[in-house]
Amino acid sequence: MGRWVGPAGLLVAVAAPFVDASPYTLNVLTTAAIFVMLAAGLNIVVGYCGLLDLGYVAFMAVGAYTSGILSTAFEMPLLYTVPAVLVVAVLAALVIGAPTLRLRSDYLAIVTLGFGEIIRITATNLDFTGGPTGIFGIPGIDVGGPAGFYFLCVAVVALAVLGSARLERSRLGRAWMFIREDEDAAEAMGVNTYRVKLLAYVFGAVWGALAGVLFAAHLSAVSPQSFVFLQSALVLMAVVLGGMGSTRGVVVGAVVISVVPEVLRDLGAFRYVFFGVVLVVVMVLRPRGLWPVRRREPERVAAPEREGARV
């Protein structure tokens, strides 16, 4: 039954516009799809490898600003900026990850939080990023209007989620989980923990940057206010709520975090109070998340982890 969950969820996402194709609904659905991609990327860093990242939205900003600058300054179609976005995202991950991933726990979290704020403040104070007002007039992706762009987002996000799930089952994914459970033991078993953690950071950066491209295409504008710490906190909340390390859970958590506040919009300012109460109740009743990852038996994990030790 589990193998049909993904296709069923994709079918629901594809069928949603045929139920209600109003501009508001398409906007909410597209935003939710982009949020799912962000959560899937952060799940690689936090859920698979156990690295607490409090500034993940910075990679989304890197992707959005890179595509926005190239498309407006050089009049490039947005899709043509994707290779440059990937290069810049990897460089950003290496610049921040190389000197800091030797840190652990709270120290790493503080550094990533600082990185997120540095990116936002830098974008606010540079002329070519548009300063506080940001960049406007970013050309969208012409795929047949809002509905066509939503289907494009669903396709890209589906591939991203499938890719993250395949990474989890790979040798590299097993090494990530070995580090998450016990980094010292992983290093003693021969895992190059520094390189493996850096790869997790790079993959997470790529997912976040591609989500930034979709974000820029969706809004046709980017500004520093779109990348505040609250956005990183919401993405992390989606990962924790859904179940850290669980691909299906993260998708569910991202949809809940992005859609439920819109469903409660009629409550006005009280919607956030009610939403917060709902989140607290869910985490009390489901401390491991809405769809937690299934724990394997120790004797069945031992052999794959030894294979992962050669990474």
Secondary structure as GFF3:
##gff-version 3
##sequence-region A 1 311
A	DSSP	three_ten_helix	2	4	.	.	.	ID=ss1
A	DSSP	alpha_helix	5	19	.	.	.	ID=ss2
A	DSSP	alpha_helix	23	42	.	.	.	ID=ss3
A	DSSP	pi_helix	43	48	.	.	.	ID=ss4
A	DSSP	alpha_helix	57	73	.	.	.	ID=ss5
A	DSSP	three_ten_helix	78	81	.	.	.	ID=ss6
A	DSSP	alpha_helix	82	100	.	.	.	ID=ss7
A	DSSP	alpha_helix	105	125	.	.	.	ID=ss8
A	DSSP	three_ten_helix	131	133	.	.	.	ID=ss9
A	DSSP	beta_strand	135	136	.	.	.	ID=ss10
A	DSSP	alpha_helix	145	169	.	.	.	ID=ss11
A	DSSP	alpha_helix	171	181	.	.	.	ID=ss12
A	DSSP	alpha_helix	183	188	.	.	.	ID=ss13
A	DSSP	alpha_helix	193	219	.	.	.	ID=ss14
A	DSSP	beta_strand	221	222	.	.	.	ID=ss15
A	DSSP	three_ten_helix	224	227	.	.	.	ID=ss16
A	DSSP	alpha_helix	229	242	.	.	.	ID=ss17
A	DSSP	alpha_helix	247	263	.	.	.	ID=ss18
A	DSSP	three_ten_helix	265	267	.	.	.	ID=ss19
A	DSSP	alpha_helix	270	285	.	.	.	ID=ss20
A	DSSP	alpha_helix	298	308	.	.	.	ID=ss21
###
